[in-house]
Amino acid sequence: MIDVNVEIDLDLLGIDEKKSINILKSTLEKELISKAKINLIFAKDELLNNLKIEYFQKDHLTDVIAFRINNYTDTEVEGEIYISLERAIDNAKEYDEEISKELARLIIHGTLHLLNYKDSTEEEKLIMTKLENKYLKDFDWNKIF
Amino acid sequence: MIRKNNSQSLVERIRIFLSNNYKQISILISLTIILSLFFQRGRSLQYSYNIDDIAREPIIAPYNFPILKTKVKLEEDLNNTLKAEPFIFNRKQEIVDKQSSNLSSFFLFSNDIRLVNKDLLNSRNLVYDYRYTDKFLEAKSIASSDSASLSQKVIEFYKLYSFAKDKEDWNKFLMPVSQGGPQYSLKEFQKDILQICRNRWAIGILDINESIIVSNQLTVDNGDIPILYSLSELDDLNEAWTEAKKEITSIYNDENDIRRELGYDLIVEFMIPNLIYDKQTTERRQNASLDRVPRSKGIVLKDEMIVDANQRINEEDLQKLQSLAVEISKENRTLGLKDTFITYMGRLLIIGILISYFFTFLSIFRSHIFEKWQMLLVIAIIYVFIIIIANLFVYQLDFSEFLIPITVAAMLLTILFDARIGFMGTTSIVLLVGIMIGNNLEFIVTGLFMSSIAIYTVRRIRTRSKFITAIFSLIGASIIIVLSHGLFIGHNFSTMGADLGYLIVNSIFSPIITYGLIIILEVSFGITTDLSLVELLDFNHPLLKRLQQEANGTFNHSVVVGNLAEACSDAINARSLLCRVGAYYHDLGKMERPEYYIENQFMGDNKHDSLTPAMSAKIIRKHVIDGLKLANDYGLPNIVSDFIPMHHGTSRVEYFYRMALEAVKDTDEKVDDSAYRYPGPKPNTKETGILMICEAVEAAVRSIKNPDILKIEAMVDKVIKGRLEDGQLDECPLTLDDLRKIKGTVDGNSGMIPVLRGIYHIRIEYPENDTSSDNT
């Protein structure tokens, strides 16, 4: 049973909540996770920046933050993913991508973090990016935004 | 045991009451104390009668006291005293001597100039005669020196006698006889003028105008014995001049005689007053004799009867009574501490009784007003305002009591609160003022009648023109009340006319003052009257304009709800204007995200399709908070912005709640009810309750396909029942009877069903069976 709860900042309306949930769910399914309780939060830069300062002692703008609430060894995944819509839009412009695709990539990226994938080394980053691309290809991510 | 319990609970109850209402209680206590300061008379009230009143009891002098003169009499006496005290003048012989010598030196000087003129003429002739001889130069220098000495003398002359300057006649006067100078004897002329002046001086010329002399007689001090003259015996300067002119005319009887003009000029110049006013001594004597004028005209002895019971009071009795009242108030001032305290306590008690009459009504029947100390303060201010004006008019300025603007209080209370508060409040104020100005029953009756007319005219005020109506109704009421009092008591027509005049002035100004005060009180105490609510109805109000442009569907919904709500509140006598205004502004918050609300979705896909029910509900619920924020930004009165959260109360966003239930139907999960509920609070007035029902009905009825009157009625019932069962109407004072009236009947014309019938153009048609109802 995968339970996803989405929170959208009311100033950022326009995100297709249901599709976002589907992307998250199928990523988990592809990673063979069957039990999960996840909060997906679309927020503003301000909130993510504050979280970053509080929990990682780093003061810079970030596009996605993921917190695993229980242990990585537990079979049930409990966690929270924070995504900054403003970062997503900026990134999309920078890489000349569609915003919806960028958002979908951020959802997958956050989900993978919850599953203990890391991106601190080049090698780890490569593995994550490959997975993201693979999963992205499988989804209909049209019109998330 | 039981008794003890009871008394404990009573003490406890009082303690709770005090701690909840300490602000109100302190306002009332300060009100009583402030009012008592303007109640000047205490015991003297029992002697307050008017002429032709009948004494209620025999009045016997408690001690010796003087009978005061009436104001008119006293003034007359003082005036007579002033007339009897002669003004004092001193005769100054030295002025006469000095002016006589001045006159002769004038003639000497003029003669001198005449001689020099003659010399100059001679020397000029010589210059002409010697023009071919060797004496020419000598003659010329003599002539020029003569000319120089002449011009110097002339300048000096005109400096001394400026009255003669630039006058043709006087220029001629200075010429020698051969050059057109005076053809008459100058000696005679001088003698005549001097004689005329001396004649006047002998009688005496006053140095102040006769018109400012108030006394009949004058004292003139000649240096030895003062002599009394009557005013007509002496002249002031103007009279002296007139007399002198007469004499000149009689001496020089030829009309063209130049000496008439010249002589009068000389008299004006040289004949100055010789009787000098001694202001200091005169005033000292006047004051001394004014002080000696008695203020009283007799004495009433102790135990003397002033007037018997049931006896008509005449002018003399009245004067005695008023003197007694003055004596008593003097006596009061010199009373001991204990007696002062006792009379003051009496004053406090009587005021306390009169205001408690109204404030008890307020605390029992209008507790929502009593609980707000600011509202109590407004009422207290109105009391103090009227009492101060009454004190000012009647005691300080001695105006008629009919000028006291009692109706201002009546209209203020009615417009700011409601008609019943207006009536109760005015009654207590009128009684208070009536007692203050001396148990004046005529004033009390007049005040009550005028106030009730005022209350009636402004009870449902929506436009400023009502104030004009109020002016005319009050004038009409004045005529009736003056006439009825006049006929009943038997006033003469001049008294009635005067009273009517005062009342009409009062009737014209009271509504105007009220209008001004309402603006001030509204702003300073945050009260919203119907007069300012009307302004919010304007579709050009920036908020309504924005709502119309940004969320047209919501705007139309608001207007329809406004119609419904107004009809409903009319049906139960609630504030219908407030209801309509509340309806117009209740959904302001939808302006922020209009496309998320069904009434604004005209095309395209439903934004909620891509959202989970929880998220959708969150967005929908947000319109309450957004609306409050907008209302605050645009400064809507609280009484209006209250409609924004209250029109949903704590009800559920039903549609999305059902969807959420649907989504978890097959699982064992539960939907969190509170996430789908509005934040509240629940409606707490009749008006907000009505709006809650109307807005739900409007939305529900719109969703009916092929509406007919029965479907609509059923839907209204369902909505009202739903709200009731959900407990949303628990906190509002609507009764079940009110709800029945709000709903209205299918064939009636009050309540909401007739309005809905109008909106959907439904004929009343009772389907006989199911098939026919399908066809409609």
Interface residues (C-beta under 8 A of the other chain):
Chain A: M1 D3 N5 V6 E7 I8 L10 L13 I15 D16 E17 K18 K19 I21
Chain B: R593 Y596 K607 D609 S610 L611 T612 A614 M615 K618 I619 K622 T667 E669
